[in-house]
Amino acid sequence: LIPITLAGLFVTAYLQYRRGD
């Protein structure tokens, strides 16, 4: 997979987690 894509998904998941908190 493309590193940028992985980074984007990771950041999105992190933001989702922070928002959930």
N, CA, C and O atoms as a MOPAC input file, in Angstrom:
PM7 MOZYME 1SCF
protein

 N      0.84300 1    -1.20900 1     0.00000 1
 C      0.00000 1     0.00000 1     0.00000 1
 C      0.87500 1     1.25400 1     0.00000 1
 O      2.05900 1     1.20300 1     0.33100 1
 N      0.27700 1     2.36000 1    -0.37100 1
 C      1.02900 1     3.61800 1    -0.42100 1
 C      1.16200 1     4.21000 1     0.99100 1
 O      0.16400 1     4.38200 1     1.69100 1
 N      2.39800 1     4.51800 1     1.40100 1
 C      2.64800 1     5.09500 1     2.73600 1
 C      1.74400 1     6.28500 1     3.03400 1
 O      1.23600 1     6.43400 1     4.14600 1
 N      1.55100 1     7.13600 1     2.01800 1
 C      0.71200 1     8.32500 1     2.22300 1
 C     -0.71400 1     7.90900 1     2.57300 1
 O     -1.35600 1     8.51500 1     3.43000 1
 N     -1.20000 1     6.86700 1     1.90000 1
 C     -2.56000 1     6.38600 1     2.16500 1
 C     -2.64900 1     5.86700 1     3.58600 1
 O     -3.60600 1     6.15500 1     4.30500 1
 N     -1.64200 1     5.09900 1     3.98900 1
 C     -1.62100 1     4.55100 1     5.34600 1
 C     -1.58600 1     5.68000 1     6.36100 1
 O     -2.28500 1     5.63700 1     7.37400 1
 N     -0.77100 1     6.69200 1     6.08700 1
 C     -0.66000 1     7.83300 1     6.99200 1
 C     -1.99900 1     8.55000 1     7.09500 1
 O     -2.42100 1     8.94100 1     8.18300 1
 N     -2.66500 1     8.71900 1     5.95600 1
 C     -3.96100 1     9.39900 1     5.93700 1
 C     -4.98900 1     8.64000 1     6.75800 1
 O     -5.74000 1     9.23000 1     7.53300 1
 N     -5.01400 1     7.31400 1     6.57800 1
 C     -5.97200 1     6.49800 1     7.32300 1
 C     -5.65900 1     6.54800 1     8.81000 1
 O     -6.56900 1     6.60500 1     9.63800 1
 N     -4.37500 1     6.52600 1     9.15000 1
 C     -3.96300 1     6.55900 1    10.55000 1
 C     -4.39100 1     7.87100 1    11.20400 1
 O     -4.93300 1     7.88400 1    12.30900 1
 N     -4.13800 1     8.96900 1    10.49900 1
 C     -4.50900 1    10.29100 1    11.02400 1
 C     -6.01900 1    10.39100 1    11.18500 1
 O     -6.50800 1    10.90100 1    12.19300 1
 N     -6.75800 1     9.90300 1    10.19100 1
 C     -8.22200 1     9.94300 1    10.25200 1
 C     -8.71800 1     9.15700 1    11.45000 1
 O     -9.58100 1     9.62600 1    12.19200 1
 N     -8.17100 1     7.95800 1    11.64200 1
 C     -8.57300 1     7.11400 1    12.77000 1
 C     -8.23600 1     7.80900 1    14.08100 1
 O     -9.00400 1     7.73800 1    15.04000 1
 N     -7.08600 1     8.48100 1    14.12600 1
 C     -6.66800 1     9.17900 1    15.34200 1
 C     -7.63200 1    10.32300 1    15.66000 1
 O     -8.02900 1    10.51200 1    16.81000 1
 N     -8.00200 1    11.08100 1    14.63000 1
 C     -8.93800 1    12.18500 1    14.82700 1
 C    -10.29500 1    11.65700 1    15.28300 1
 O    -10.94600 1    12.26200 1    16.13600 1
 N    -10.72100 1    10.52700 1    14.71400 1
 C    -11.98600 1     9.90900 1    15.09800 1
 C    -11.92600 1     9.53400 1    16.57600 1
 O    -12.89300 1     9.72900 1    17.31300 1
 N    -10.77900 1     8.99100 1    17.00700 1
 C    -10.59000 1     8.57100 1    18.39500 1
 C    -10.63300 1     9.78000 1    19.32700 1
 O    -11.28400 1     9.74300 1    20.37100 1
 N     -9.94300 1    10.84100 1    18.94900 1
 C     -9.90900 1    12.04400 1    19.77100 1
 C    -11.30200 1    12.65900 1    19.86700 1
 O    -11.71800 1    13.11700 1    20.93100 1
 N    -12.01300 1    12.66400 1    18.74700 1
 C    -13.35600 1    13.24000 1    18.72900 1
 C    -14.28100 1    12.42100 1    19.62200 1
 O    -15.15300 1    12.96500 1    20.29800 1
 N    -14.07500 1    11.09900 1    19.61400 1
 C    -14.91000 1    10.21100 1    20.42000 1
 C    -14.67700 1    10.45600 1    21.90800 1
 O    -15.57800 1    10.27700 1    22.72700 1
 N    -13.45400 1    10.87000 1    22.24500 1
 C    -13.11700 1    11.10300 1    23.63100 1
 C    -13.72400 1    12.44600 1    24.06600 1
 O    -13.56400 1    12.85100 1    25.21700 1

